[in-house]
């Protein structure tokens, strides 16, 4: 091994320390007493809702009670009978199937089927597309 030069070893001391105590160890009674003896600062906090589930239950009880007392049945608006019949009649006059009409307005055939059966929730954009494509006024004077 010619030309490498003088090889020396440089030894530096390695210091191994214990890990700092985690949060649970800091709360341990022995650790607190040891800190008191050594004169370290000790911080104590009293939590206002410690050990209770008050914060989680207080905000929902009022809403829960209101919902329990509610007697009104709420539901989405459905396609009116007049609109169902108008869509079907206009489609039949143009001699189109539900699938063909759906393709013309860039919607799924299921959408047309739901509108004609009355199960759909009315969407003004879809109704406007249907009116344009079928060339008929589907909405009444509302």
C-alpha positions in Angstrom: 0.0 0.0 0.0 2.5 2.6 -1.1 1.5 6.2 -1.5 -1.4 6.2 1.1 0.5 8.0 3.8 0.5 7.9 7.5 -2.7 6.4 8.9 -3.8 7.5 12.3 -6.9 6.8 14.4 -8.8 9.7 15.9 -10.7 8.5 18.9 -13.4 10.9 20.2 -15.3 10.2 23.4 -19.0 9.1 23.0 -21.4 10.3 25.6 -24.5 8.2 26.1 -27.3 9.9 28.0 -30.7 8.8 29.2 -33.7 9.9 27.2 -35.6 12.8 28.6 -38.7 11.8 30.6 -41.9 11.7 28.6 -45.1 13.4 29.7 -46.3 10.5 31.8 -43.0 10.2 33.6 -43.1 13.9 34.4 -46.4 13.5 36.1 -45.2 10.5 38.2 -45.1 11.2 42.0 -41.5 10.0 42.3 -40.3 12.3 39.5 -42.1 15.3 41.0 -40.6 14.7 44.5 -37.1 14.3 42.9 -37.6 17.6 41.1 -38.6 19.3 44.4 -35.5 18.0 46.1 -33.2 19.2 43.4 -34.8 22.6 43.4 -36.2 22.5 39.9 -39.2 24.5 38.9 -42.5 22.6 39.1 -45.6 23.9 37.3 -49.0 22.8 38.4 -52.2 23.4 36.5 -55.8 22.7 37.5 -58.1 21.8 34.7 -61.6 23.0 35.1 -63.3 20.0 33.6 -60.8 17.4 34.6 -62.1 13.9 34.9 -65.5 14.8 33.5 -67.1 14.4 30.2 -68.9 17.7 30.5 -67.4 19.4 27.5 -68.5 16.6 25.2 -72.0 16.3 26.4 -73.1 19.9 27.2 -73.2 21.2 23.7 -75.1 18.3 22.2 -77.8 17.8 24.8 -79.7 20.9 23.7 -79.6 20.0 20.0 -80.5 16.4 20.9 -83.5 17.4 22.9 -84.7 19.7 20.1 -84.4 16.9 17.6 -86.3 14.5 19.9 -89.1 17.0 20.3 -89.4 17.6 16.5 -92.5 16.1 15.1 -92.5 17.5 11.6 -91.7 15.0 8.8 -89.2 16.6 6.5 -88.5 15.4 3.0 -87.1 16.6 -0.3 -89.4 17.9 -3.0 -90.1 15.4 -5.7 -91.0 15.9 -9.4 -94.6 17.1 -9.6 -97.1 14.9 -11.6 -97.6 17.6 -14.2 -93.9 17.7 -15.0 -93.6 13.9 -15.2 -96.5 13.8 -17.7 -95.1 16.7 -19.7 -91.7 15.1 -20.0 -93.2 11.7 -21.1 -95.5 13.4 -23.6 -92.8 15.6 -25.2 -90.5 12.6 -25.4 -93.1 10.4 -27.0 -94.0 13.2 -29.5 -90.3 13.3 -30.6 -90.3 9.5 -30.8 -87.3 9.2 -28.4 -86.5 6.5 -25.9 -85.4 7.5 -22.4 -81.8 6.4 -23.3 -81.8 8.6 -26.4 -83.1 11.6 -24.6 -80.5 11.1 -21.8 -77.7 11.0 -24.4 -79.0 14.2 -26.0 -78.8 16.1 -22.7 -75.6 14.4 -21.6 -77.2 12.7 -18.6 -77.5 9.1 -17.5 -80.7 7.2 -18.7 -81.4 6.7 -15.0 -82.0 10.4 -14.6 -84.7 10.5 -17.2 -86.3 7.3 -15.7 -86.3 9.0 -12.2 -87.9 12.2 -13.6 -90.6 10.3 -15.4 -91.3 8.1 -12.4 -91.4 11.1 -10.0 -88.6 9.9 -7.8 -86.0 12.6 -8.8 -85.4 15.8 -6.9 -86.0 18.6 -9.4 -82.9 20.2 -10.8 -83.6 23.4 -12.8 -80.5 22.8 -15.0 -81.7 19.4 -16.1 -85.3 20.7 -16.6 -83.9 23.5 -18.8 -81.9 21.0 -20.9 -85.0 18.9 -21.3 -87.0 21.9 -22.4 -84.4 22.9 -25.0 -84.0 19.4 -26.3 -87.7 18.5 -26.5 -88.7 22.0 -27.7 -91.5 22.1 -25.1 -92.3 24.2 -22.1 -92.3 21.8 -19.2 -92.6 24.2 -16.3 -95.8 25.9 -15.5 -96.3 29.6 -14.5 -95.0 29.5 -11.0 
